[in-house]
Amino acid sequence: MKIALIGNGAIAKLVSQFCAERPSRYTLVGALGLSEDSDSVGAHTVVYTLKDLLAYSPDLVVECAGHSAVSAYAVPLLEQGVDQIIVSTGSLADASLLKAITHASEKSTAKVKLPAGALPGVDALSSAKLAGLARVTLRSAKPPHAWKGTPAESSHDLGAIKAPVVIFSGTAREAATAFPKNANVAATAALAGIGFEKTTVELVADPGLARNTHHLEAEGTFGSMTLDIAGNPSPDNPKTSHMAALSIMRLLDNETAGIVI
Ligand SMILES: NC(=O)c1ccc[n+]([C@@H]2O[C@H](COP(=O)([O-])OP(=O)(O)OC[C@H]3O[C@@H](n4cnc5c(N)ncnc54)[C@H](O)[C@@H]3O)[C@@H](O)[C@H]2O)c1
């Protein structure tokens, strides 16, 4: 299977290693990057336009770049009939972008596949949705310094926080809009479950934490569930959970496996 990447960072490196270790199943044909990405994270070549990436005729393109890449390339990939995995799911909180991707997917033979990323229990949540969900809440907590560069920096004195503080409370759409760099997990929960307006999100600065944690609760016809994850960071990017790359690898595994789970 011919795989291409969009992005040349921490996740791209792990996906590249995964493919290189399974040469009978995957060939990583190239990556689309920005001008600063001249040193490839793997043995593949970095190109700078979608046209050059598609010249490698990939069977599947893995976006592991950021929201701007989803805006620029998701619809063109569907129009070219190429399957894609989108890990920057927070981009889909933009209703007009999600509408354009949905519309393009309906006219295309290609599919957009969304990995669980750093969120636990996407399989259970999306199964539960089929019988009806009454409530989905997500509480994402990080050490105070991890909220630097977000609106929490102006609403709270992050350095002075001595006990867990809720820095944001609202819908998944509001969370994704106000905290775009932290939006992926909330967006994935919304997309797997009951949508951006009905999914409620709390963001917490907790000085007792060393790792990012996500606590998901859901109730519905299926029953109720509570899921917790404390994710280790990626080896090359402390802001990205290792699980993000692992969840892409799981989708790639399912593309070529005889038994899919
Ligand atoms: N779904 C999840 O739970 C989850 C978790 C973590 C990260 N993510 C997403 O994964 C993305 C990648 O994570 P990472 O740790 O590898 O980041 P990174 O910063 O290590 O690497 C990003 C790479 O993408 C490139 N890039 C950025 N914008 C681009 C564009 N428009 N076109 C082409 N290349 C572009 C950068 O130059 C860089 O090489 C993050 O931006 C985030 O949106 C999702």
The ligand as an SDF file (V2000), in Angstrom:
LIG
                    3D

 44 48  0  0  0  0  0  0  0  0999 V2000
   -6.4310   14.0050   17.1280 N   0  0  0  0  0  0  0  0  0  0  0  0
   -5.6190   14.1840   18.1690 C   0  0  0  0  0  0  0  0  0  0  0  0
   -5.9330   13.7810   19.2990 O   0  0  0  0  0  0  0  0  0  0  0  0
   -4.3030   14.8750   17.9600 C   0  0  0  0  0  0  0  0  0  0  0  0
   -3.3270   14.7910   18.9590 C   0  0  0  0  0  0  0  0  0  0  0  0
   -2.1170   15.4350   18.7480 C   0  0  0  0  0  0  0  0  0  0  0  0
   -1.8880   16.1610   17.5870 C   0  0  0  0  0  0  0  0  0  0  0  0
   -2.8640   16.2340   16.6560 N   0  0  0  0  0  0  0  0  0  0  0  0
   -2.6650   17.0170   15.4060 C   0  0  0  0  0  0  0  0  0  0  0  0
   -1.5270   16.5140   14.7410 O   0  0  0  0  0  0  0  0  0  0  0  0
   -0.8160   17.5970   14.1660 C   0  0  0  0  0  0  0  0  0  0  0  0
    0.6400   17.1960   13.9820 C   0  0  0  0  0  0  0  0  0  0  0  0
    1.2320   16.9110   15.2390 O   0  0  0  0  0  0  0  0  0  0  0  0
    2.8210   16.8110   15.3780 P   0  0  0  0  0  0  0  0  0  0  0  0
    3.1130   16.5680   16.8150 O   0  0  0  0  0  0  0  0  0  0  0  0
    3.3800   15.9000   14.3490 O   0  0  0  0  0  0  0  0  0  0  0  0
    3.2280   18.3250   15.0230 O   0  0  0  0  0  0  0  0  0  0  0  0
    4.6610   18.8830   14.6040 P   0  0  0  0  0  0  0  0  0  0  0  0
    4.6170   20.3260   14.9060 O   0  0  0  0  0  0  0  0  0  0  0  0
    5.7510   18.0460   15.1970 O   0  0  0  0  0  0  0  0  0  0  0  0
    4.7140   18.6710   13.0240 O   0  0  0  0  0  0  0  0  0  0  0  0
    3.8080   19.3160   12.1460 C   0  0  0  0  0  0  0  0  0  0  0  0
    4.4040   19.2530   10.7570 C   0  0  0  0  0  0  0  0  0  0  0  0
    3.4150   19.6670    9.8010 O   0  0  0  0  0  0  0  0  0  0  0  0
    4.0030   20.6760    8.9550 C   0  0  0  0  0  0  0  0  0  0  0  0
    2.9070   21.5430    8.5050 N   0  0  0  0  0  0  0  0  0  0  0  0
    2.2080   22.4250    9.2320 C   0  0  0  0  0  0  0  0  0  0  0  0
    1.2700   23.0150    8.4660 N   0  0  0  0  0  0  0  0  0  0  0  0
    1.3970   22.4820    7.2270 C   0  0  0  0  0  0  0  0  0  0  0  0
    0.7300   22.6710    6.0020 C   0  0  0  0  0  0  0  0  0  0  0  0
   -0.2820   23.5510    5.8700 N   0  0  0  0  0  0  0  0  0  0  0  0
    1.1080   21.9470    4.9100 N   0  0  0  0  0  0  0  0  0  0  0  0
    2.1250   21.0550    5.0180 C   0  0  0  0  0  0  0  0  0  0  0  0
    2.7960   20.8250    6.1600 N   0  0  0  0  0  0  0  0  0  0  0  0
    2.4370   21.5350    7.2460 C   0  0  0  0  0  0  0  0  0  0  0  0
    5.0270   21.3650    9.8320 C   0  0  0  0  0  0  0  0  0  0  0  0
    5.9690   22.0720    9.0680 O   0  0  0  0  0  0  0  0  0  0  0  0
    5.6170   20.1530   10.5570 C   0  0  0  0  0  0  0  0  0  0  0  0
    6.5330   19.4620    9.7460 O   0  0  0  0  0  0  0  0  0  0  0  0
   -1.0320   18.7510   15.1630 C   0  0  0  0  0  0  0  0  0  0  0  0
   -0.9270   20.0070   14.5190 O   0  0  0  0  0  0  0  0  0  0  0  0
   -2.4280   18.5000   15.6700 C   0  0  0  0  0  0  0  0  0  0  0  0
   -3.3670   19.2540   14.8990 O   0  0  0  0  0  0  0  0  0  0  0  0
   -4.0590   15.5960   16.7970 C   0  0  0  0  0  0  0  0  0  0  0  0
  1  2  1  0
  2  3  2  0
  2  4  1  0
  4  5  1  0
  4 44  2  0
  5  6  2  0
  6  7  1  0
  7  8  2  0
  8  9  1  0
  8 44  1  0
  9 10  1  0
  9 42  1  0
 10 11  1  0
 11 12  1  0
 11 40  1  0
 12 13  1  0
 13 14  1  0
 14 15  2  0
 14 16  1  0
 14 17  1  0
 17 18  1  0
 18 19  2  0
 18 20  1  0
 18 21  1  0
 21 22  1  0
 22 23  1  0
 23 24  1  0
 23 38  1  0
 24 25  1  0
 25 26  1  0
 25 36  1  0
 26 27  1  0
 26 35  1  0
 27 28  2  0
 28 29  1  0
 29 30  1  0
 29 35  2  0
 30 31  1  0
 30 32  2  0
 32 33  1  0
 33 34  2  0
 34 35  1  0
 36 37  1  0
 36 38  1  0
 38 39  1  0
 40 41  1  0
 40 42  1  0
 42 43  1  0
M  CHG  2   8   1  16  -1
M  END
$$$$
